[in-house]
Amino acid sequence: MERAVAQTGFMRTVSTEDELVGAVAEAERIVVQGAIAMGQPVQLVPGQRLAGSGDDAALVFAAEMDGVRVGRDNEVVGLRIQVDPDRRAVFNDTIVDDLGTIQLAAVTGIGQVQILARDRVRGGHVVVDGLDIVAADVRDLVERPALLGVGALQGAFTLWNQHSDSEVVVTAELRGLAAGRAGAPVRGSGVFVAGAVPDGSGGRLDVSMLQTGPVFTDGGIAEGSHELISGGVFVIYGAHVREVINNGPVTTFGVNDMVLDNWGVVDDWTAYAPLTSYGRSGVGFVNFGTITRLRIQAPIETYGVGARGFNVYRLDGFAGPTVDTVEFDQITTHADAAIGIQIGQPIGRLIVHRGIHTEGGAGDSLVRGVITRLSAHALSVQPGGRVEAVEVGGALGSTGADVAAVEVRGEVGTMYVAGGIHATGADADALRLDGDMLGLRDTEVSASGGAAIRLTANAGIQLNGVHANGARRDVVVER
């Protein structure tokens, strides 16, 4: 026997599909009891609230269909929503003029949660306070923002302002987002927030807070691909995030899976839990945008070939530092071409509390959309790269054959390494300088198979309190 619908004012409590469909047509508040099997999507009307009653409250949708569609001023609270992983558990109607405020709180999902500003939607505010996406697969979604010819997979959670008009602004406050499990990562990116175009002339996304818990992803990108990437937590161009906080570990498993990636503007980004990459060319943190302060207060560790710990680039035409202050706990890489830190554009102060250690030699990695030959330096400053000051509490060390622990082909204002700069690989120099300037102080430099310091005749170097000890001379000047 079907249960009768209990109505209290504008609220209805439902426990069957028929009751839910009827309540959507007339109730302001809908409360779900138990698990309801759904044979059709649910579309909330403006101002409607959908909430679960108890831990077992769930909407389980039939195969090959989306779940709950929100429109304007809707709220979904305390509910499990389940669709096929490659479908959308929660998504929005794009025929309304404004989202109003869309709120998701204490929601568990199987399937993507996707909110888009496109078509008639020209504004709105999105609030998330607890969203756990257990499983999702977005690999077949063909809409992908691109940079330097490389497309980015959408996320299990995707918030994207796609308008070409810069007057269209969507705002958001996002807390407690989690995606995937250690043994069952989401397929694609994890958490993804984006505006429209790289130069900021399109629709914008303004996020006051982006706070994540555990995120596990595997983009499923084919080996050798250079035109596709994914990210555990991904801030795309057109997005300005005032604060990013990663409270849980972020782990990626696949090829070209970045752990944290920024193409946008972030005022303050802090990670309190480990960042780990297991795939080829899966970088711990990639920056193409602007960050005022970046603090990674837990280890970064990578295992794949070409999987660097941190690299920083900038978009063409951008002037000024890409990152003002960068602070790391420690960085460890285990494979060929896996540079600890690679700097390709100006940054301010770089701090590494417990040092950088690399174990690999030379190999291929994806760099700016091109497969490039790299060696696993602990620190590499490329031409055009500049660091105002480097402070390392531990050591900068490499173990690969013919791999310098530190390579400077740009400029470093001042550098101090408390634990020293050490290369232990065969034929490996500790410090190679072929650039504008390096100021090094109070640091031990040693190489058990090469020169301690090797520099070109036109390089500028200032040494103060430096002790150099190399198996093949302490200092070598190449002419």
Solvent accessible surface area in square Angstrom, and as a share of the most:
residue,aa,sasa,rsa
1,M,239,1.06
2,E,118,0.53
3,R,144,0.53
4,A,94,0.73
5,V,47,0.27
6,A,61,0.47
7,Q,107,0.47
8,T,93,0.54
9,G,60,0.57
10,F,143,0.60
11,M,49,0.22
12,R,42,0.15
13,T,26,0.15
14,V,1,0.01
15,S,26,0.17
16,T,36,0.21
17,E,43,0.19
18,D,96,0.50
19,E,13,0.06
20,L,0,0.00
21,V,66,0.38
22,G,31,0.30
23,A,0,0.00
24,V,21,0.12
25,A,89,0.69
26,E,96,0.43
27,A,7,0.06
28,E,88,0.40
29,R,104,0.38
30,I,1,0.00
31,V,21,0.12
32,V,0,0.00
33,Q,63,0.28
34,G,22,0.21
35,A,71,0.55
36,I,5,0.02
37,A,81,0.63
38,M,4,0.02
39,G,46,0.44
40,Q,81,0.36
41,P,69,0.44
42,V,7,0.04
43,Q,79,0.35
44,L,2,0.01
45,V,67,0.39
46,P,91,0.57
47,G,40,0.38
48,Q,3,0.01
49,R,63,0.23
50,L,0,0.00
51,A,7,0.05
52,G,20,0.19
53,S,46,0.30
54,G,54,0.52
55,D,159,0.82
56,D,94,0.49
57,A,2,0.02
58,A,6,0.05
59,L,0,0.00
60,V,52,0.30
61,F,12,0.05
62,A,46,0.35
63,A,72,0.56
64,E,136,0.61
65,M,33,0.15
66,D,18,0.09
67,G,0,0.00
68,V,0,0.00
69,R,83,0.30
70,V,1,0.00
71,G,3,0.03
72,R,95,0.35
73,D,63,0.33
74,N,1,0.01
75,E,42,0.19
76,V,0,0.00
77,V,30,0.17
78,G,26,0.25
79,L,4,0.02
80,R,86,0.31
81,I,0,0.00
82,Q,58,0.26
83,V,6,0.03
84,D,43,0.22
85,P,62,0.39
86,D,87,0.45
87,R,85,0.31
88,R,68,0.25
89,A,0,0.00
90,V,0,0.00
91,F,6,0.02
92,N,11,0.05
93,D,12,0.06
94,T,25,0.15
95,I,112,0.57
96,V,30,0.17
97,D,84,0.44
98,D,44,0.23
99,L,1,0.00
100,G,15,0.14
101,T,42,0.24
102,I,0,0.00
103,Q,66,0.29
104,L,1,0.00
105,A,24,0.19
106,A,66,0.51
107,V,2,0.01
108,T,38,0.22
109,G,0,0.00
110,I,25,0.13
111,G,0,0.00
112,Q,4,0.02
113,V,0,0.00
114,Q,11,0.05
115,I,1,0.00
116,L,10,0.05
117,A,3,0.03
118,R,76,0.28
119,D,92,0.48
120,R,137,0.50
121,V,0,0.00
122,R,119,0.44
123,G,6,0.06
124,G,15,0.14
125,H,58,0.26
126,V,0,0.00
127,V,32,0.18
128,V,1,0.00
129,D,87,0.45
130,G,23,0.22
131,L,3,0.01
132,D,38,0.20
133,I,1,0.01
134,V,34,0.19
135,A,30,0.23
136,A,4,0.03
137,D,32,0.17
138,V,3,0.02
139,R,84,0.31
140,D,124,0.64
141,L,58,0.29
142,V,129,0.74
143,E,66,0.29
144,R,78,0.29
145,P,8,0.05
146,A,50,0.39
147,L,15,0.08
148,L,79,0.39
149,G,64,0.61
150,V,9,0.05
151,G,10,0.09
152,A,0,0.00
153,L,2,0.01
154,Q,3,0.01
155,G,0,0.00
156,A,1,0.00
157,F,2,0.01
158,T,0,0.00
159,L,3,0.02
160,W,20,0.07
161,N,0,0.00
162,Q,42,0.19
163,H,24,0.11
164,S,98,0.63
165,D,53,0.27
166,S,39,0.25
167,E,138,0.62
168,V,1,0.01
169,V,45,0.26
170,V,2,0.01
171,T,50,0.29
172,A,2,0.01
173,E,52,0.23
174,L,0,0.00
175,R,85,0.31
176,G,32,0.31
177,L,2,0.01
178,A,17,0.14
179,A,1,0.01
180,G,2,0.02
181,R,95,0.35
182,A,66,0.52
183,G,79,0.76
184,A,57,0.45
185,P,32,0.20
186,V,1,0.00
187,R,74,0.27
188,G,0,0.00
189,S,0,0.00
190,G,0,0.00
191,V,2,0.01
192,F,0,0.00
193,V,0,0.00
194,A,0,0.00
195,G,0,0.00
196,A,20,0.15
197,V,50,0.29
198,P,59,0.37
199,D,116,0.60
200,G,35,0.34
201,S,68,0.44
202,G,2,0.02
203,G,1,0.01
204,R,106,0.39
205,L,1,0.01
206,D,37,0.19
207,V,0,0.00
208,S,54,0.35
209,M,19,0.08
210,L,0,0.00
211,Q,39,0.18
212,T,1,0.01
213,G,15,0.14
214,P,61,0.39
215,V,0,0.00
216,F,29,0.12
217,T,0,0.00
218,D,28,0.14
219,G,1,0.01
220,G,38,0.36
221,I,13,0.07
222,A,68,0.53
223,E,117,0.52
224,G,51,0.49
225,S,18,0.12
226,H,93,0.41
227,E,88,0.40
228,L,31,0.15
229,I,11,0.05
230,S,0,0.00
231,G,0,0.00
232,G,0,0.00
233,V,0,0.00
234,F,0,0.00
235,V,0,0.00
236,I,0,0.00
237,Y,12,0.05
238,G,19,0.18
239,A,3,0.02
240,H,54,0.24
241,V,0,0.00
242,R,109,0.40
243,E,55,0.25
244,V,0,0.00
245,I,24,0.12
246,N,0,0.00
247,N,76,0.39
248,G,5,0.05
249,P,46,0.29
250,V,0,0.00
251,T,12,0.07
252,T,0,0.00
253,F,63,0.26
254,G,9,0.09
255,V,22,0.13
256,N,3,0.01
257,D,0,0.00
258,M,10,0.04
259,V,0,0.00
260,L,0,0.00
261,D,0,0.00
262,N,0,0.00
263,W,7,0.03
264,G,4,0.04
265,V,66,0.38
266,V,1,0.00
267,D,50,0.26
268,D,36,0.19
269,W,0,0.00
270,T,2,0.01
271,A,0,0.00
272,Y,112,0.43
273,A,10,0.08
274,P,63,0.39
275,L,0,0.00
276,T,21,0.12
277,S,0,0.00
278,Y,102,0.39
279,G,6,0.06
280,R,81,0.29
281,S,4,0.03
282,G,0,0.00
283,V,1,0.01
284,G,0,0.00
285,F,0,0.00
286,V,8,0.04
287,N,0,0.00
288,F,19,0.08
289,G,9,0.09
290,T,35,0.21
291,I,1,0.01
292,T,70,0.41
293,R,94,0.34
294,L,0,0.00
295,R,53,0.19
296,I,1,0.00
297,Q,85,0.38
298,A,9,0.07
299,P,41,0.26
300,I,1,0.01
301,E,50,0.23
302,T,0,0.00
303,Y,89,0.34
304,G,8,0.08
305,V,45,0.26
306,G,0,0.00
307,A,0,0.00
308,R,4,0.02
309,G,0,0.00
310,F,0,0.00
311,N,2,0.01
312,V,0,0.00
313,Y,13,0.05
314,R,58,0.21
315,L,40,0.20
316,D,123,0.64
317,G,87,0.84
318,F,75,0.31
319,A,87,0.68
320,G,32,0.30
321,P,60,0.37
322,T,0,0.00
323,V,0,0.00
324,D,74,0.38
325,T,28,0.16
326,V,0,0.00
327,E,24,0.11
328,F,1,0.00
329,D,19,0.10
330,Q,49,0.22
331,I,1,0.01
332,T,28,0.16
333,T,0,0.00
334,H,57,0.25
335,A,14,0.11
336,D,61,0.31
337,A,0,0.00
338,A,0,0.00
339,I,2,0.01
340,G,0,0.00
341,I,0,0.00
342,Q,4,0.02
343,I,0,0.00
344,G,9,0.09
345,Q,35,0.16
346,P,8,0.05
347,I,1,0.01
348,G,3,0.03
349,R,108,0.39
350,L,1,0.01
351,I,21,0.11
352,V,1,0.00
353,H,92,0.41
354,R,134,0.49
355,G,3,0.03
356,I,5,0.03
357,H,72,0.32
358,T,0,0.00
359,E,78,0.35
360,G,6,0.06
361,G,14,0.14
362,A,46,0.35
363,G,6,0.05
364,D,49,0.25
365,S,1,0.01
366,L,10,0.05
367,V,18,0.11
368,R,81,0.30
369,G,13,0.13
370,V,93,0.54
371,I,77,0.39
372,T,47,0.27
373,R,160,0.58
374,L,20,0.10
375,S,28,0.18
376,A,0,0.00
377,H,12,0.05
378,A,0,0.00
379,L,1,0.01
380,S,0,0.00
381,V,0,0.00
382,Q,39,0.17
383,P,76,0.48
384,G,56,0.54
385,G,3,0.03
386,R,97,0.35
387,V,0,0.00
388,E,101,0.45
389,A,22,0.17
390,V,2,0.01
391,E,55,0.25
392,V,3,0.02
393,G,45,0.43
394,G,18,0.18
395,A,36,0.28
396,L,1,0.00
397,G,10,0.10
398,S,2,0.01
399,T,53,0.31
400,G,7,0.06
401,A,67,0.52
402,D,78,0.40
403,V,1,0.01
404,A,0,0.00
405,A,0,0.00
406,V,0,0.00
407,E,30,0.13
408,V,0,0.00
409,R,101,0.37
410,G,2,0.02
411,E,56,0.25
412,V,0,0.00
413,G,31,0.30
414,T,72,0.42
415,M,1,0.00
416,Y,66,0.25
417,V,1,0.00
418,A,56,0.44
419,G,35,0.33
420,G,0,0.00
421,I,0,0.00
422,H,48,0.21
423,A,1,0.01
424,T,83,0.48
425,G,5,0.05
426,A,64,0.49
427,D,68,0.35
428,A,0,0.00
429,D,4,0.02
430,A,0,0.00
431,L,0,0.00
432,R,64,0.24
433,L,1,0.01
434,D,75,0.39
435,G,16,0.16
436,D,100,0.52
437,M,62,0.28
438,L,0,0.00
439,G,10,0.09
440,L,1,0.01
441,R,103,0.38
442,D,76,0.39
443,T,3,0.02
444,E,93,0.42
445,V,0,0.00
446,S,26,0.16
447,A,4,0.03
448,S,79,0.51
449,G,15,0.14
450,G,1,0.01
451,A,0,0.00
452,A,0,0.00
453,I,1,0.01
454,R,64,0.23
455,L,15,0.08
456,T,33,0.19
457,A,56,0.43
458,N,130,0.67
459,A,14,0.11
460,G,18,0.18
461,I,46,0.23
462,Q,120,0.53
463,L,80,0.40
464,N,106,0.54
465,G,41,0.39
466,V,29,0.17
467,H,131,0.59
468,A,28,0.22
469,N,101,0.52
470,G,13,0.12
471,A,68,0.53
472,R,138,0.50
473,R,170,0.62
474,D,67,0.35
475,V,60,0.34
476,V,20,0.12
477,V,70,0.40
478,E,74,0.33
479,R,245,0.89
